[in-house]
Amino acid sequence: MTTNTFEDTPIMCSHNGKNYTLANDAMHWNGYLFVVFSDESINVICKYKITNVKVIFMKSRQERLKCPYNDDTENAYFKKQTLAGWCFNQTTRQCQSDLGNHMCAELTDGFCNTIVFGSVEGTLPITEDEIVYSGEIANTGVIIKLGILGFLTHSLVFAGTSTGQIGKVCNQISLL
């Protein structure tokens, strides 16, 4: 049986009452995921704690595969993969099927190369912990690439734009 470890879930950044969902680029540094979003007029960079991202992936995975499993929520990308009678019981925190129940690390701990669930397309969105930057596209162009240079007390987020400009945003690090 061929398996893969594809998993996704929506990501969103809210700024001034608008939800941004189209991510242009992302960078990981020092326990955070920095993601740049844009629309026709605004660039927004949001910062997400990796620990929160992991929690949302886990919850989204559990929600997507909960018992009773609904065949109407099949994977959009990997339509040929089916669950073959498996689902996740959120009360017992076990995987169950016609063959019985068992502990399943795929839905309570890690998620890698499972033959039971294959690819999972999640439903719960990851929302921002903090907006790092917002600015008008007319002044800079669309941000298409991020880079990060880290220091002990702060990081510099560099943003390359579609007009050939580069900008930087200073991001303070909490030393708790």
Buried (B, 14 or more C-beta within 10 A) or exposed (E): EEBEEEBBBBBBBBBEEEEBEEBBBBBEBEEBBBBBBBBEEBBBBBBBBEEBBEEBBBBBBBBBBBBEBEEEEBBEEBEEBEBEEBBBBEEEEBBBBEEEEEEBEBBBEEBEEBEBBBBBBBEBEBBBBEBBBBBEBEEBBBBBBBBBEEEEEEBEBBBBBBEEEEBEBEBEBEEE
